[in-house]
Amino acid sequence: MSLLHPYFIIAIIYMMIFSFQEVYSGKTNKRALYILAVYLVILAGFRDNVGPDYGSYVGIYVYSDTKDYISIFLAALSIKGPQIVELEWLYVLINKIIINVFDAPFYILTFVVAALVTFFKTKFVEENTHYPFTFLLFIFIPGFFIGESGQIRQNLGCFIAYYAIRYIKERKLWMYLLWIYLAAGIHNVCYLMLPMYWIVRVPLNKIWMLLLILVSIFLSPFEVYRYFGSLLGSMMSGSTLVEGFNGYVDETVERLNGGFGIPEAMLAISTFFLFAFDTKMKEKYPYYEYHRNYTVIGICFYFIFRNNPIFSSRLTGTFLAFAYILIPNTMFVVSEGMRRAIHAFIMALVIFNFVVFSSFRNIKAGRFTIDLYKNHILP
């Protein structure tokens, strides 16, 4: 078992303190939330050779400077330019500007990306949960290490897409399409969010949810996703990152062949909360139906793509964030005693995730340990 660097343990303890405050007092300390945001930007933005994908993103940084601006802007319009731009245009443009205009070192890019994603992430939790510290703590392990400190392209793209949910609530279609377009300019997996403007209005009930999940479980062994291989492959562009991504994953042959592991356990927990509190959530929680529909899609996608560790993690992860925001949100609609019980359960899961993450090779592969983590500005 390896120990996370104290910088991360400080963040966990900080979030835990304010999680108890917001759950038991009913009020969130916004100033403390913004202080946390700045701290996390420093941890992720100024990391030095930290994250299994670090080297791959350095390669992309150098690669981006080889592309001319006209080719990048034509790629944004899906027009073939003088040069082929293999990666998403907006991410290449951000890289190009930072290295070509400012001649900045790579950690300036990671800082800019961390600052952007933290802004969108903070706005997302402010607008979609009454318990932002609890949610951020709940997803911190392994979310922060796979997202802000790992798969930074998909992480940034997804939180831009999550930010766009505000325009679904306001029924502003063109604004929603614009933000999804920008999100897909970072990582085109975000195009999966495009239909959600209409899908959130689908009136699911428990019978339909159960039916959809059972059908997905039934389809799991047949690997029906292979019929859409070229489309899904394009969404997983950036094959140089797969080796780095696998540094986070501790898959076993038994689990991929039908066994039961941590992902299945978390899905079982999410499914329980989905069905157990559906009625109360529909009555008392604003826009709960949006989170519910996203969660159902995420669960279904997981089982459909289960035999592919990349698709089942990265494609379904686009939607499963809503399963994790749904769990703390249930505390808003239950009695005080039940709220305390749910919060205690979430804290237990946080501790469990901490122990598991420290036990797997993930923590050393990512250089997040007390002896391996380095930061450009922190001692």
Secondary structure per residue as TSV (DSSP state, phi and psi in degrees):
chain	resnum	aa	ss	phi	psi
A	1	M	-	360.0	132.1
A	2	S	-	-106.7	157.0
A	3	L	-	-105.6	129.7
A	4	L	B	-59.4	150.7
A	5	H	-	-60.5	143.3
A	6	P	H	-53.8	-28.0
A	7	Y	H	-56.7	-40.4
A	8	F	H	-75.8	-36.1
A	9	I	H	-65.4	-37.3
A	10	I	H	-59.8	-44.0
A	11	A	H	-62.5	-40.9
A	12	I	H	-64.3	-47.1
A	13	I	H	-63.6	-41.2
A	14	Y	H	-59.4	-49.2
A	15	M	H	-65.2	-35.8
A	16	M	H	-65.2	-42.2
A	17	I	H	-59.8	-49.0
A	18	F	H	-77.2	-18.5
A	19	S	H	-67.0	-45.5
A	20	F	H	-61.6	-39.9
A	21	Q	H	-62.4	-46.7
A	22	E	H	-71.4	-31.6
A	23	V	H	-75.2	-41.2
A	24	Y	H	-89.6	-22.3
A	25	S	H	-102.4	-19.7
A	26	G	S	81.1	7.6
A	27	K	-	-128.1	139.8
A	28	T	-	-101.9	134.1
A	29	N	-	-82.2	99.4
A	30	K	H	-65.0	-38.0
A	31	R	H	-62.6	-42.0
A	32	A	H	-64.8	-33.2
A	33	L	H	-65.2	-41.0
A	34	Y	H	-71.5	-33.6
A	35	I	H	-63.3	-42.8
A	36	L	H	-59.4	-43.1
A	37	A	H	-59.1	-45.2
A	38	V	H	-63.5	-43.0
A	39	Y	H	-61.7	-43.6
A	40	L	H	-68.7	-32.6
A	41	V	H	-62.4	-40.4
A	42	I	H	-65.0	-44.4
A	43	L	H	-63.5	-43.3
A	44	A	H	-86.7	-36.9
A	45	G	H	-75.8	-32.7
A	46	F	T	-109.5	18.8
A	47	R	B	-63.2	148.1
A	48	D	S	-118.2	104.5
A	49	N	S	56.8	44.5
A	50	V	-	-118.2	133.4
A	51	G	S	108.9	131.0
A	52	P	T	-57.7	-25.1
A	53	D	T	-94.8	5.8
A	54	Y	H	-56.6	-49.2
A	55	G	H	-62.6	-37.1
A	56	S	H	-64.6	-39.8
A	57	Y	H	-73.0	-30.0
A	58	V	H	-62.2	-41.6
A	59	G	H	-61.1	-40.7
A	60	I	H	-65.4	-37.1
A	61	Y	H	-59.3	-47.0
A	62	V	H	-68.4	-41.1
A	63	Y	H	-58.8	-40.4
A	64	S	H	-61.5	-31.0
A	65	D	T	-73.3	-12.3
A	66	T	T	-84.7	-8.4
A	67	K	S	-97.2	138.6
A	68	D	-	-85.3	158.4
A	69	Y	H	-63.3	-38.2
A	70	I	H	-63.8	-38.0
A	71	S	H	-66.4	-37.9
A	72	I	H	-66.3	-44.4
A	73	F	H	-69.5	-34.5
A	74	L	H	-68.3	-36.0
A	75	A	H	-62.6	-33.4
A	76	A	H	-63.7	-25.0
A	77	L	T	-100.0	9.8
A	78	S	T	59.6	35.2
A	79	I	-	-112.8	136.1
A	80	K	-	-73.1	124.7
A	81	G	-	-102.4	-170.5
A	82	P	S	-58.1	-33.2
A	83	Q	S	-119.9	147.9
A	84	I	-	-82.8	126.3
A	85	V	-	-102.7	103.7
A	86	E	-	-75.9	-27.9
A	87	L	S	-102.7	171.0
A	88	E	-	-61.0	137.5
A	89	W	H	-62.6	-41.8
A	90	L	H	-70.0	-39.4
A	91	Y	H	-65.1	-41.6
A	92	V	H	-62.9	-39.8
A	93	L	H	-63.6	-43.9
A	94	I	H	-59.7	-47.0
A	95	N	H	-59.6	-45.9
A	96	K	H	-60.3	-46.3
A	97	I	I	-63.7	-45.0
A	98	I	I	-64.9	-41.9
A	99	I	I	-85.4	-34.1
A	100	N	I	-84.6	-40.7
A	101	V	I	-85.9	-45.7
A	102	F	S	-100.0	-9.8
A	103	D	-	49.2	44.0
A	104	A	-	-87.8	151.0
A	105	P	-	-66.8	163.8
A	106	F	H	-59.2	-33.9
A	107	Y	H	-66.9	-15.2
A	108	I	H	-71.3	-36.5
A	109	L	H	-63.1	-48.9
A	110	T	H	-61.9	-33.7
A	111	F	H	-65.6	-46.4
A	112	V	H	-61.7	-45.4
A	113	V	H	-64.1	-43.5
A	114	A	H	-62.9	-39.8
A	115	A	H	-65.4	-43.0
A	116	L	H	-64.2	-49.7
A	117	V	H	-66.8	-34.5
A	118	T	H	-68.3	-35.8
A	119	F	H	-62.0	-51.9
A	120	F	H	-65.7	-36.5
A	121	K	H	-66.4	-43.0
A	122	T	H	-64.4	-43.0
A	123	K	H	-62.8	-39.6
A	124	F	H	-61.6	-47.5
A	125	V	H	-70.5	-33.1
A	126	E	H	-63.5	-35.7
A	127	E	H	-91.9	-11.3
A	128	N	H	-126.7	1.2
A	129	T	-	-151.6	149.6
A	130	H	S	-86.0	-3.6
A	131	Y	-	-130.4	66.6
A	132	P	H	-62.1	-40.2
A	133	F	H	-65.8	-39.0
A	134	T	H	-65.8	-42.8
A	135	F	H	-64.6	-47.0
A	136	L	H	-63.6	-37.4
A	137	L	H	-67.1	-40.4
A	138	F	H	-61.2	-39.1
A	139	I	H	-97.6	-1.3
A	140	F	H	-59.5	-44.0
A	141	I	H	-111.2	118.1
A	142	P	H	-98.3	9.9
A	143	G	H	-53.7	-46.5
A	144	F	H	-64.5	-34.4
A	145	F	H	-81.9	-32.0
A	146	I	H	-82.6	-31.4
A	147	G	T	-90.8	-86.5
A	148	E	T	-59.1	-29.2
A	149	S	T	-110.1	13.5
A	150	G	T	-140.8	-96.3
A	151	Q	-	-80.2	72.6
A	152	I	H	-69.2	-28.7
A	153	R	H	-65.8	-55.6
A	154	Q	H	-64.8	-37.5
A	155	N	H	-62.1	-47.0
A	156	L	H	-65.1	-45.9
A	157	G	H	-58.2	-44.2
A	158	C	H	-64.9	-41.3
A	159	F	H	-74.2	-24.6
A	160	I	H	-65.8	-42.0
A	161	A	H	-65.9	-39.1
A	162	Y	H	-64.8	-38.8
A	163	Y	H	-57.8	-35.1
A	164	A	T	-68.2	-10.4
A	165	I	H	-59.3	-28.1
A	166	R	H	-57.0	-30.8
A	167	Y	H	-82.3	-19.6
A	168	I	H	-70.2	-44.0
A	169	K	H	-60.5	-37.8
A	170	E	T	-86.4	-2.7
A	171	R	T	54.8	47.8
A	172	K	-	-107.9	88.8
A	173	L	H	-60.9	-47.6
A	174	W	H	-67.2	-35.4
A	175	M	H	-67.2	-39.4
A	176	Y	H	-62.5	-45.9
A	177	L	H	-61.8	-39.0
A	178	L	H	-62.2	-46.2
A	179	W	H	-70.5	-34.4
A	180	I	H	-66.1	-38.4
A	181	Y	H	-61.1	-43.7
A	182	L	H	-66.7	-41.2
A	183	A	H	-61.9	-42.9
A	184	A	H	-68.7	-21.2
A	185	G	T	-70.2	-16.3
A	186	I	T	-92.6	-46.9
A	187	H	-	-152.1	122.2
A	188	N	G	-73.5	-1.0
A	189	V	G	-61.6	-21.2
A	190	C	G	-68.0	-15.5
A	191	Y	G	-62.5	-20.9
A	192	L	G	-60.7	-24.5
A	193	M	G	-81.4	-11.2
A	194	L	T	-56.3	-46.5
A	195	P	T	-70.2	-8.6
A	196	M	H	-66.5	-20.3
A	197	Y	H	-57.2	-33.4
A	198	W	H	-99.8	-34.5
A	199	I	H	-66.3	-29.4
A	200	V	T	-61.9	-20.7
A	201	R	T	-87.1	-5.4
A	202	V	-	-69.1	123.5
A	203	P	-	-82.2	79.9
A	204	L	-	-72.9	149.4
A	205	N	-	-128.5	179.0
A	206	K	H	-62.8	-35.1
A	207	I	H	-65.4	-45.4
A	208	W	H	-66.8	-39.3
A	209	M	H	-61.9	-46.4
A	210	L	H	-61.7	-42.9
A	211	L	H	-62.9	-45.7
A	212	L	H	-63.2	-40.9
A	213	I	H	-68.7	-42.4
A	214	L	H	-63.5	-41.3
A	215	V	H	-62.0	-41.1
A	216	S	H	-64.5	-40.2
A	217	I	H	-64.1	-40.8
A	218	F	H	-63.2	-37.9
A	219	L	H	-77.3	-16.7
A	220	S	G	-50.7	-48.6
A	221	P	G	-68.6	-18.0
A	222	F	G	-86.4	-8.4
A	223	E	T	50.0	53.5
A	224	V	G	-65.5	-17.7
A	225	Y	G	-63.9	-18.5
A	226	R	G	-63.7	-24.0
A	227	Y	G	-71.0	-15.8
A	228	F	G	-116.1	29.9
A	229	G	H	-55.0	-46.4
A	230	S	H	-66.9	-38.8
A	231	L	H	-66.1	-47.2
A	232	L	H	-68.3	-34.6
A	233	G	H	-62.7	-37.7
A	234	S	H	-67.4	-31.2
A	235	M	H	-73.4	-21.0
A	236	M	T	-101.1	31.9
A	237	S	-	-58.6	152.6
A	238	G	-	96.0	54.0
A	239	S	G	-62.9	-20.0
A	240	T	G	-64.5	-15.1
A	241	L	G	-90.3	-10.8
A	242	V	H	-62.7	-42.4
A	243	E	H	-61.6	-41.2
A	244	G	H	-65.0	-41.2
A	245	F	H	-60.4	-40.0
A	246	N	H	-65.1	-15.3
A	247	G	T	-65.6	-20.0
A	248	Y	T	-89.7	-19.6
A	249	V	-	-99.8	132.5
A	250	D	-	-118.7	63.2
A	251	E	-	-76.2	151.3
A	252	T	-	-121.5	156.1
A	253	V	H	-60.2	-39.5
A	254	E	H	-61.9	-42.6
A	255	R	H	-68.6	-41.7
A	256	L	H	-67.1	-22.3
A	257	N	T	-98.1	22.3
A	258	G	T	114.6	2.5
A	259	G	-	-73.0	-178.3
A	260	F	-	-117.7	124.1
A	261	G	-	-132.3	-166.7
A	262	I	H	-60.7	-43.3
A	263	P	H	-57.9	-42.0
A	264	E	H	-66.5	-36.3
A	265	A	H	-64.3	-43.3
A	266	M	H	-66.1	-36.9
A	267	L	H	-67.1	-37.9
A	268	A	H	-62.7	-41.9
A	269	I	H	-63.6	-46.1
A	270	S	H	-61.7	-40.2
A	271	T	H	-65.9	-39.5
A	272	F	H	-60.1	-49.4
A	273	F	H	-62.7	-36.8
A	274	L	H	-59.6	-44.5
A	275	F	H	-84.7	-37.1
A	276	A	H	-68.4	-32.9
A	277	F	T	-116.3	13.5
A	278	D	H	-59.3	-46.6
A	279	T	H	-63.7	-48.7
A	280	K	H	-65.1	-38.2
A	281	M	H	-65.2	-40.6
A	282	K	H	-62.5	-32.9
A	283	E	H	-78.3	-36.3
A	284	K	H	-119.3	-18.6
A	285	Y	S	-105.8	121.6
A	286	P	T	-63.5	133.7
A	287	Y	T	60.6	22.6
A	288	Y	H	-57.9	-35.9
A	289	E	H	-58.5	-32.0
A	290	Y	H	-62.7	-49.9
A	291	H	H	-64.6	-38.0
A	292	R	H	-62.7	-47.3
A	293	N	H	-65.2	-40.1
A	294	Y	H	-61.2	-43.3
A	295	T	H	-63.2	-44.1
A	296	V	H	-60.1	-43.6
A	297	I	H	-61.7	-43.4
A	298	G	H	-61.0	-43.6
A	299	I	H	-64.2	-44.8
A	300	C	H	-63.4	-44.6
A	301	F	H	-60.2	-39.5
A	302	Y	H	-59.1	-47.7
A	303	F	H	-70.5	-35.8
A	304	I	H	-64.3	-38.5
A	305	F	T	-99.6	13.2
A	306	R	T	-59.2	-33.3
A	307	N	T	-79.6	-0.9
A	308	N	-	-117.1	108.8
A	309	P	H	-63.8	-26.3
A	310	I	H	-77.5	-50.5
A	311	F	I	-63.0	-42.9
A	312	S	I	-68.5	-19.7
A	313	S	I	-96.6	-50.2
A	314	R	I	-85.0	-40.0
A	315	L	I	-71.5	-48.8
A	316	T	H	-71.5	-27.3
A	317	G	H	-60.2	-23.7
A	318	T	H	-59.5	-31.5
A	319	F	H	-105.6	-26.5
A	320	L	H	-70.4	-11.7
A	321	A	H	-57.6	-30.3
A	322	F	H	-76.4	-24.0
A	323	A	H	-66.7	-35.5
A	324	Y	H	-80.1	-24.6
A	325	I	H	-82.4	-24.7
A	326	L	H	-67.6	-36.7
A	327	I	H	-63.5	-54.2
A	328	P	H	-65.4	-29.2
A	329	N	H	-64.4	-23.7
A	330	T	G	-64.2	-22.4
A	331	M	G	-63.4	-21.3
A	332	F	G	-73.5	-21.6
A	333	V	G	-112.2	5.8
A	334	V	S	-113.0	175.7
A	335	S	-	-70.4	167.3
A	336	E	H	-61.9	-41.7
A	337	G	H	-63.4	-44.2
A	338	M	H	-66.4	-36.8
A	339	R	H	-61.6	-42.8
A	340	R	H	-65.4	-37.3
A	341	A	H	-66.3	-42.5
A	342	I	H	-65.3	-41.0
A	343	H	H	-64.5	-40.7
A	344	A	H	-62.9	-38.4
A	345	F	H	-64.4	-42.6
A	346	I	H	-62.9	-42.5
A	347	M	H	-62.4	-37.4
A	348	A	H	-64.5	-39.7
A	349	L	H	-66.2	-38.1
A	350	V	H	-60.9	-46.4
A	351	I	H	-64.4	-41.2
A	352	F	H	-60.8	-45.9
A	353	N	H	-62.5	-38.2
A	354	F	H	-60.9	-45.4
A	355	V	H	-67.0	-44.3
A	356	V	H	-64.4	-45.8
A	357	F	H	-62.2	-36.1
A	358	S	H	-73.6	-21.6
A	359	S	H	-87.0	-29.7
A	360	F	S	-80.1	171.3
A	361	R	T	-72.9	-9.1
A	362	N	H	-52.6	-45.3
A	363	I	H	-68.6	-36.9
A	364	K	H	-79.6	-38.3
A	365	A	H	-59.7	-33.7
A	366	G	T	-88.7	-6.0
A	367	R	T	63.3	41.8
A	368	F	-	-98.6	3.1
A	369	T	B	-79.5	169.2
A	370	I	T	-61.8	-28.4
A	371	D	T	-97.6	-12.2
A	372	L	T	-110.8	-28.1
A	373	Y	-	-69.1	131.6
A	374	K	-	-129.0	149.1
A	375	N	B	-137.5	140.0
A	376	H	S	-68.4	-25.2
A	377	I	S	-121.1	-17.9
A	378	L	-	-90.7	148.3
A	379	P	-	-69.9	360.0
